């Protein structure tokens, strides 16, 4: 399975309906932890991260939802989270506030975050 491209509509349905609830009252709609990759197609580090995101999407299928948001097409979502540089990853554990990380992290570091923060292994 590959990462799911999210538009505003998909975000409102799958992640959080910030039109009904303020972002400060985070109410995650997903049924499993998630990673949201804010990227831009022209961004070199984003392109380096893409195959890693796709690999993780397959490796953690059914355990973690992995989404991609193109900041050029979804400026409202980028602004909502204060995204100023790409790539920026948001890790969304179940029942907790999301955590943000900037830059193209190596696969092993991403796996550690997934296992320790999202899946609590």
C-alpha positions in Angstrom: 0.0 0.0 0.0 1.2 3.5 -0.7 0.8 6.7 1.3 -2.5 8.5 0.7 -2.6 11.9 -0.8 -4.8 14.2 1.3 -6.7 17.2 0.2 -8.6 19.5 2.6 -11.7 17.3 2.3 -9.8 14.1 3.0 -8.1 15.8 6.0 -11.5 16.9 7.4 -12.8 13.3 7.1 -9.8 11.2 8.0 -7.7 13.3 10.4 -9.5 16.2 12.1 -12.5 18.4 11.3 -10.9 21.8 12.2 -14.0 23.6 10.8 -16.1 22.1 13.7 -13.4 21.9 16.4 -10.5 24.3 16.9 -7.1 22.9 16.3 -6.3 23.7 20.0 -9.0 21.1 20.9 -7.4 18.4 18.8 -9.9 15.6 18.1 -8.3 13.0 15.9 -10.7 11.1 13.7 -8.5 8.2 12.7 -8.8 4.6 14.0 -5.1 4.1 14.1 -2.0 6.3 14.6 -0.9 8.4 11.6 1.9 10.2 9.9 1.2 13.2 7.8 4.1 14.2 5.4 3.8 17.8 4.3 5.9 18.1 1.1 6.4 20.0 -2.1 7.2 18.3 -5.5 10.1 20.7 -6.1 11.7 20.0 -2.8 14.9 17.9 -3.0 14.8 16.5 0.6 11.1 15.7 0.0 11.9 13.7 -3.0 14.6 11.8 -1.0 12.0 11.0 1.7 9.3 9.8 -0.7 10.6 6.2 -1.2 11.1 5.9 2.5 7.5 7.0 3.2 6.3 4.5 0.6 8.3 1.7 2.2 7.0 2.6 5.7 3.5 2.7 4.3 3.9 -0.9 3.2 5.7 -2.1 6.3 3.2 -0.6 8.7 0.1 -1.3 6.6 -2.9 -1.8 8.9 -1.0 -0.4 11.9 -0.3 3.2 10.9 -2.0 5.4 8.3 0.5 7.5 6.3 -0.7 10.6 4.5 0.9 13.1 2.2 -0.1 16.7 1.8 1.2 18.8 -1.1 1.8 22.3 0.5 1.6 24.0 -2.9 -1.9 22.6 -3.4 -3.2 22.6 0.2 -1.9 26.0 1.5 -4.8 26.1 4.1 -3.6 22.9 5.7 0.0 24.0 5.7 -0.9 27.3 7.3 -3.1 25.5 9.9 0.0 23.7 11.2 2.4 26.6 10.7 4.4 24.6 8.1 7.2 26.9 6.9 9.7 24.4 5.6 9.3 21.0 3.9 9.5 18.2 4.5 7.6 18.4 7.8 6.2 15.3 9.4 3.4 15.2 11.9 3.1 12.1 14.0 -0.4 11.5 15.4 -0.6 9.0 18.2 -3.9 7.8 19.4 -5.4 9.9 22.2 -2.5 12.3 22.3 -1.5 15.6 20.7 0.4 15.4 17.4 4.2 15.8 17.3 6.0 17.7 14.6 9.4 16.9 13.1 11.2 18.9 10.3 13.6 17.6 7.7 14.2 14.4 5.8 14.7 11.9 8.7 16.5 8.6 8.0 14.3 5.5 7.8 15.7 4.0 11.0 14.8 7.2 12.9 11.3 7.2 11.5 10.9 3.5 12.5 12.0 4.4 16.0 9.4 7.2 16.2 6.7 4.9 14.8 7.5 2.1 17.2 8.1 4.2 20.3 5.7 7.2 19.9 2.9 5.9 17.6 2.7 2.2 18.5 4.2 2.4 22.0 6.3 -0.9 21.6 
